[in-house]
Each structure stands twice: as structure tokens, then as C-alpha cells.
Amino acid sequence: MYPTSTQKSHWTFANPDEISNLRQEANAAYKNKLRPFLQNSEDEERLLNVDDENKLLKIVQETGVRFGDEFVPKMWPAVRWTAFAYFKRFYLRHSAMEYSPKNIMMASYYLATKVDEFNISVHDFISNLQSGTPEQNAESILIWEPIIMFKLDYHLTIHCPFRPFEGHLMEMKTHGMLGFDLEGIREHSDLFFKQCLLSDVMLLYTPTHIALAALMYGLNKMGKMKDIFRDYVHRLCQVDTWNPNVENAMLADKLMTKVDDIISLVELQTRPMPIEERQTLQRERIPTFSRIHNECDERMKAVGNVSQNPETVGADSDDD
């Protein structure tokens, strides 16, 4: 049950500032780790800042969405949602400079297939990867899988919005006087769920609230009046139009506001990255950081302070 889950108690945050602060702390912690091995202050300025890391993670997550779309055999939506939950949680505690987002994404996917019982062998899983050799990919995934579990405190159960969404659809079909085929919203709602993966909503809102947002988003895209959704929320909150209970009416208003906030946040955080920013990150910022990191790694080895991390963002490209 979500109310008693580790997802609610450990991985659902009060506001975006809490998430931003955690990412700032992870970035600062890794810079502190590298600082004794930097040659000069200019090198520190060339390390990735939080904005750079967020852009890098967004690029990898966009690739991760496509990976789920193209996966053979067809992957359940809940598996992808679970994988993205692991990925996002991981980078609340660690810098993208220290751990390659590409490797963490693929290992998160593989771990999610196990947790959600989407039975597939590592051989069949890596056959979906388009870069690296099968041996390298299998080794990387099997190295990172237990590390991710440890870093997440073994909080592996993820409550997804898909079952609540189906419940809301059934409720609307059963009790709503709609006058149109509600199944028509699925295409739009599925797109919204994909967009959610590129945002922070799963770290801020309950699965039920995200499901309601997908419902309202789908209705809006079908050109249906917002009154249809409002009537449904009033029924959920037991608001009697002719004899309204003040507390129930306030609860319904708060729920409507929360759903609007979810849609607004998704739309804000899924705006396309300008091509110039993407190119600057991929062609300048990341290669420069990778060079500095490799130099620091050599100095660490020279003094016997070798990182326990077998791979870093500089070890391979996260574009594939």
C-alpha cells in the first residue's frame, strides 16, 4: 500500500526545492572529492555544474524512453516507470560526474524487469542495446545492478500510476453520463505518462494524483470541457451539488489544483532543450570534464586513493 510504503516515507518530497537541494549536495560532494587532485582552480570551474548534470540526465532519460518504446519483447509500462524511479532516486544521492548515467539507466531497466517479474534473460535484454559489445554490456549491467540496490537502501517496490488510472477510467465509464467513448483518451494519457518520465512528478506526487492528471490531460486533448473532470472529482470527494459539505468541497478544490500543478510541472520540465545548449554540453562541457576526471583518476591511483567506481560519465558516451 502506498500510504505505508518506503516510496512515500523516503522518496516523495514536499516541493521541488528539496529535490534541487539534494542534487546540489550530490554535485558539491563529488567536487569536494576531486578537489585535492585538481591542478588548478580553473579545472574546478570546468567540472559539470548542477545545470549541466540535469541536462545530461535529461538527454539520457530521453534515450531511455525510446529504449522502452523499442524494446523487444514489448515492455510493460510499469517496468519502465520502475526503472526511471530507480534512476531518478540514484541521482538524488550521486553526481552524474561520478556514475555514468547511461550505465545506471540500463542497469535500472534490468533491475526493474526482475522486480516487476518481466521475465527476460540478460542475453535477451542486452540484445536490445545498440552500442557496446554483448560481453561489455552484460558485465556492466551485472556490476551495477547490486550497486543500485545498495545505493537505494533496497527500497525497490515502486507504486505506479497505471492501476489507479484504470480504476478512474472504469469509475467514469460506470457512473458518468459522458456521451463519448472514453477509451479515446488512452493515446493522449499514454503520452502524458511518457512525459512524466522526463519530469520530477514521481518524486513529488502520489500515483493516484498522477493518474488523475493523466485523465484530465487526456480529456483536455480530446477537447472535452473541464467540467467533466470537475464533476468526476466532486463525485470522488463526495461533494453534493445541492447540499455541499464545506470540507469535501475544499478537498475537491485542492485536488483540482494539485492536478493542474502536476500537468504544469510536466509541461515545464519537458520543454525541448535548445540545440545550442545540447551541442555545447556534448561537444565541450562533457569532453572537458572527462579529460580533467581522467587526470584526477591518475593522480588518485598514484597516491593509492583509487575510486571504487568502475566507470564514470567520462568512460563512454551517453548519447547512444
C-alpha positions in Angstrom: 0.0 0.0 0.0 1.4 3.4 -1.0 0.5 5.2 2.3 2.8 2.9 4.3 5.4 2.4 1.6 9.1 3.5 1.5 8.2 5.4 -1.6 6.0 7.7 0.4 8.2 7.9 3.5 11.6 8.2 1.8 11.3 9.1 -1.8 8.3 11.5 -2.0 9.3 15.1 -1.4 7.4 18.2 -0.3 8.5 20.5 -3.1 10.9 20.9 -6.0 13.3 22.8 -3.8 14.0 19.7 -1.7 14.9 17.8 -4.8 17.1 20.7 -6.1 18.9 20.8 -2.8 19.7 17.1 -2.9 21.1 17.5 -6.4 23.2 20.5 -5.3 24.6 18.5 -2.4 25.5 15.5 -4.6 27.3 17.8 -7.1 29.2 19.6 -4.3 30.2 16.3 -2.6 31.8 14.9 -5.8 33.6 18.2 -6.5 34.9 18.0 -2.9 36.2 14.5 -3.6 38.0 15.7 -6.7 39.3 19.0 -5.4 42.6 17.7 -3.8 43.5 16.2 -7.2 42.8 19.1 -9.4 45.7 21.0 -10.9 44.2 24.5 -10.5 41.0 26.4 -9.8 40.3 26.7 -13.5 39.9 23.0 -13.7 37.3 23.1 -10.9 35.3 25.6 -12.9 35.3 23.2 -15.8 33.6 20.5 -13.9 29.9 20.0 -14.5 27.6 22.2 -12.5 24.1 21.1 -11.5 22.5 22.6 -14.5 24.9 20.6 -16.8 24.1 17.4 -14.9 20.4 18.0 -15.2 20.8 18.5 -19.0 22.9 15.3 -19.2 20.4 13.3 -17.3 17.6 14.7 -19.4 19.4 13.5 -22.6 19.9 10.0 -21.1 16.3 9.9 -20.0 15.0 10.8 -23.4 17.1 7.9 -24.8 15.7 5.7 -22.0 12.1 6.4 -23.1 13.0 5.4 -26.7 14.7 2.3 -25.4 11.5 1.3 -23.6 9.4 2.0 -26.7 11.6 -0.1 -29.0 12.3 -2.9 -26.5 11.6 -6.5 -27.7 9.5 -8.2 -26.4 7.1 -5.3 -25.7 7.8 -3.9 -22.3 5.1 -3.2 -19.7 4.7 0.5 -18.9 5.2 -0.3 -15.2 8.7 -1.8 -15.9 9.8 1.5 -17.5 8.2 3.6 -14.7 10.0 1.5 -12.1 13.4 1.8 -14.0 13.0 5.6 -14.1 12.2 5.7 -10.4 15.4 3.9 -9.6 17.4 6.2 -12.0 16.0 9.4 -10.5 16.5 8.3 -6.9 20.1 7.3 -7.7 21.0 10.7 -8.9 19.5 12.4 -5.8 22.4 11.0 -3.9 25.1 10.8 -6.5 26.6 13.1 -9.2 26.3 12.3 -12.8 30.1 13.0 -13.0 30.8 10.1 -10.8 28.5 7.4 -12.2 27.8 7.1 -15.9 24.0 7.8 -16.5 23.9 5.5 -19.5 25.1 2.6 -17.4 22.8 3.4 -14.5 19.9 3.7 -16.8 20.4 0.3 -18.4 21.1 -1.4 -15.1 18.0 0.2 -13.6 15.9 -1.2 -16.5 17.3 -4.7 -16.0 16.7 -4.5 -12.2 13.1 -3.3 -12.9 12.4 -6.3 -15.2 13.3 -8.5 -12.2 11.3 -6.6 -9.6 8.2 -6.4 -11.8 8.7 -10.1 -12.9 9.0 -9.2 -16.6 11.0 -12.4 -17.2 13.9 -11.9 -19.6 17.4 -13.2 -19.6 20.4 -10.9 -19.6 21.3 -12.2 -23.0 17.8 -11.2 -24.5 17.9 -7.9 -22.6 21.3 -6.8 -24.0 20.2 -7.8 -27.5 18.2 -4.5 -27.4 21.3 -2.4 -26.8 22.8 -0.7 -29.9 26.2 0.2 -28.5 29.0 -1.8 -26.9 29.7 -5.5 -27.2 27.3 -8.1 -25.7 30.1 -9.1 -23.2 30.7 -5.5 -22.1 27.0 -4.7 -21.7 26.3 -7.9 -19.8 29.3 -7.3 -17.5 28.3 -3.6 -16.9 24.7 -4.4 -16.1 25.6 -7.2 -13.7 28.2 -5.0 -11.9 25.8 -2.1 -11.5 22.6 -4.0 -10.5 23.6 -4.8 -6.9 25.3 -1.4 -6.5 22.0 0.4 -7.4 20.1 -1.8 -5.0 22.6 -0.9 -2.2 22.5 2.9 -3.1 18.7 2.9 -2.9 18.7 1.2 0.5 17.0 -1.8 -1.1 13.8 0.3 -1.5 12.7 -1.5 -4.7 8.9 -1.6 -4.6 7.6 1.2 -6.9 3.9 2.2 -6.9 3.0 3.2 -10.4 0.0 5.3 -11.6 -1.3 2.8 -14.2 -3.6 0.8 -11.9 -5.2 4.0 -10.4 -5.7 5.3 -14.0 -7.5 2.2 -15.0 -9.6 2.5 -11.8 -10.6 6.1 -12.7 -11.5 5.1 -16.2 -13.8 2.3 -15.0 -15.4 4.6 -12.5 -16.1 7.3 -15.1 -17.5 4.8 -17.6 -19.7 3.3 -14.9 -21.2 6.4 -13.4 -20.5 9.2 -15.9 -23.1 10.5 -18.4 -20.3 11.2 -21.0 -21.8 10.9 -24.4 -18.4 9.9 -26.0 -16.0 7.0 -26.0 -13.7 7.5 -23.0 -11.2 5.0 -24.5 -10.2 7.8 -26.9 -8.1 9.4 -24.1 -5.7 6.5 -23.9 -3.4 7.7 -26.6 -3.1 11.1 -25.0 -2.8 9.8 -21.5 -0.1 7.3 -22.5 1.9 10.3 -24.0 1.4 12.2 -20.7 2.8 9.2 -18.8 5.9 9.2 -21.0 6.3 12.9 -20.5 6.1 12.3 -16.7 9.2 10.1 -17.0 11.2 13.2 -18.1 10.0 15.2 -15.1 10.2 15.0 -11.3 6.5 14.4 -10.7 7.1 10.8 -9.5 9.3 12.3 -6.7 6.6 14.8 -5.7 3.1 13.3 -6.1 1.2 10.2 -5.3 0.5 7.6 -8.1 -3.2 8.4 -7.8 -2.7 12.1 -8.3 -0.5 11.5 -11.4 -3.2 9.1 -12.7 -5.8 11.9 -12.3 -3.5 14.3 -14.1 -3.2 11.9 -17.0 -7.0 11.6 -17.1 -7.5 15.3 -17.2 -4.7 15.8 -19.7 -6.4 13.2 -22.0 -9.8 14.8 -21.7 -8.3 18.2 -22.5 -6.5 16.8 -25.6 -9.9 15.4 -26.7 -11.4 18.9 -26.5 -13.7 17.9 -23.6 -14.9 20.6 -21.2 -13.1 20.7 -17.8 -16.5 20.5 -16.2 -16.5 16.7 -17.0 -13.3 16.2 -14.9 -14.5 18.6 -12.2 -17.8 16.6 -11.9 -15.8 13.4 -11.5 -13.5 14.9 -8.8 -16.6 16.1 -6.9 -18.0 12.6 -7.0 -14.7 11.2 -5.7 -14.8 13.7 -2.9 -18.5 13.2 -2.2 -19.4 16.8 -2.9 -23.2 17.1 -3.1 -24.1 19.9 -5.5 -27.4 20.7 -3.8 -26.2 20.4 -0.2 -22.4 20.8 -0.3 -20.2 19.9 2.6 -17.6 22.6 3.0 -14.7 20.3 3.9 -15.5 18.0 0.9 -15.7 21.0 -1.4 -12.4 22.3 -0.2 -10.8 18.8 -0.7 -12.1 18.7 -4.2 -10.7 22.2 -5.0 -7.3 21.2 -3.6 -7.3 18.1 -5.7 -8.2 20.1 -8.8 -5.3 22.5 -8.0 -2.9 19.6 -7.4 -3.8 18.0 -10.8 -3.2 21.4 -12.5 0.1 21.7 -10.8 1.2 18.2 -12.0 0.3 19.0 -15.6 2.1 22.4 -15.4 5.2 20.9 -14.0 5.4 18.1 -16.6 4.9 20.7 -19.4 7.6 22.9 -17.9 10.2 20.2 -17.4 9.7 18.5 -20.8 10.3 21.6 -22.9 12.8 20.7 -25.6 16.4 21.6 -24.9 17.7 24.2 -27.3 20.1 22.6 -29.9 22.9 25.0 -28.9 22.8 24.0 -25.3 22.8 20.3 -26.2 25.7 20.7 -28.5 27.7 22.8 -26.0 27.2 20.1 -23.4 28.1 17.2 -25.6 30.9 18.8 -27.6 32.5 21.0 -25.0 31.5 20.6 -21.4 31.5 16.7 -21.1 34.7 16.2 -23.1 36.5 18.8 -21.0 35.2 17.3 -17.8 36.2 13.8 -18.9 39.8 14.9 -19.6 40.0 16.5 -16.1 38.4 13.5 -14.4 40.8 11.1 -16.1 43.8 13.2 -15.0 42.4 13.2 -11.4 41.9 9.5 -11.6 45.6 9.0 -12.5 46.7 11.2 -9.5 44.4 9.2 -7.2 46.0 6.0 -8.4 49.4 7.5 -7.8 48.7 8.1 -4.1 46.7 4.9 -3.7 43.3 6.6 -3.5 41.6 4.7 -6.2 37.9 5.2 -6.7 35.6 2.3 -6.1 33.5 3.3 -9.1 34.4 1.1 -12.0 33.1 3.5 -14.6 32.3 7.3 -14.8 30.4 9.5 -17.1 33.7 10.1 -19.0 34.1 6.4 -19.7 31.6 6.3 -22.6 29.1 8.3 -24.5 25.6 8.8 -23.1 24.2 9.8 -26.4 23.6 6.3 -27.7 
